[in-house]
């Protein structure tokens, strides 16, 4: 018998509250959603809230207004002020990713080991109930993530190439590497759908070209590749598919720090093959970069945007050692 929608929602709540967070009796939990999030996923919001309370946590549910400026990030001051003093933050918003992770207040609390959290932002109902969440293979993902993260942590220079024409380098020396992980301790955060190994390059050091032959967050799938030229850590031009490239470049140009190269990330989830960028970018062996906000990636660069751009079949070298060859890990 196939699983019902309600059963999937219940299992998702268990994954968030128990598996990813290991929520304990007496902890303080803040769940942040928005109007669009409730409209689409009210049963998911209710299930997570109920499961958190069943675990004995002091649980506060906040529904904020939708983001008034599409393409940017938004976190009302009142919500910001609720975050200090919490043990756990869960973000389930459709119109912004600011409640966690892309805002200086929540990410500051995580980085200072004051809170832990799970983020479920800008994800459709289909994303949240996708097999990449409900059927996640945590041991398999951890194995490849540990190998790639160790290589990034020990490295100084990363080079990325793809058959489509990508070729860029960046300095990563001294920059912590992160991976999708369980958020069982303060200072940890996890996406609801594992996963990535994600790395912030040293600000001002990314140079070369990225040829985007996959989706672009907020811009869907380009009909032809989008080319991002990068110099000294900044996107200097975005060309290619005229509908996507022109609109994206205008957004980058008008946004403070919008051209910053914030992230280099590798997907670790073999089940993340859905059309949605927020799922597809996590597919095993895919790579994405991001422009804009770099706070999550240990860059001191704040911005109102964070836009992911996905590439296929990457070869990744760190200090000359190939850790990914055309999308396949080189680990034993």
C-alpha positions, 0 to 999 in steps of 0.5 A: 500500500502506498504511503498517504500524503498525511503519512508523509507529512508525519514522517517529515516532522519526525525527520526534522524534530527527531532525526536532524535536531534530536530535540530534547525536553525543555528546549526552546524552539522557534519556528518561523514561517510566512504567509505563503509558507502557511498557504502551501504547507500549513499541515507541515507547519502544524505537524512540526510544531506538534512534534516539537511540543510532543518532544517536550520543547517550549515551542513558539510558532511565528508567521511573518509577512511575505517578502515584499521585495522578491529576489532579496532576503527579508527578516522583520526586526521583531522576528530577529529579536525573538531569536537570541535565547532560543535553542533551536530555529526552524525556518519554513518560509517560501519567499525568503531564506533569511530566517535561516540561513541567509541573515546576519542575526540567525547565522551569527547565533549559529556561528557563535554556538548559541543555537542550532537549526534546520532550514526548509526555505524557498522549497515547494511542497513537492521539494519537502515531501520528495524522496531526497528527504523522505528516503535519504541515505545518510550513511552513503552521503556522509561517506562522500561528504567526509572525503570531500570536506577533508580535502577542502579543509586541508587545501589552499587552491581549488580548480573547477572545470566542466565539459561545458567550458567552466574553468575557474580557480579560488583560494580556500586557505583558512576557510572552514569547509561545511557539509550537510550534517545532523544539527544535534549540537549548538553551532550546527544547522542542516537543510531538510534535504541533505546535502552538500559540501559547501565552501566559501572561497577567500573573498576576492580570489575567484577568477575564471569562467563558470558555464551554467548548464543547470538551473539558476535559483529563482530563474528556473532552467535557462534554455541555453547556458549562462556564462559568468565571468569572474575576476578577483572574487566578483562576477564581472559579466553574465551572458548567454540565455538572454532571458535569464542572463539579462535579468540576473545581471541587472539584479546583481548590479543593483544589489550591494555585494550582489556580484560577490562569489560566495560559495562553491558547493558539491551535491551529495544526494543521489536521490536529489534529481527533481526539476527544482533548483533547491533539490537538483543542486544537491544531486550527487556529483553536481556543483554550484556556485553562488553570488551574493551573501557569503555569511553562511560560508564564513565570508564577511560579505552581507548582501540581500541576495544569494543565488545558486547556479548549477553545473554538471559533470565537474572535475574538482582539483584541490592543490592539484589532486582530483577529488571529483572527476566529471561528477564522480568521486575519486574516493576508494 
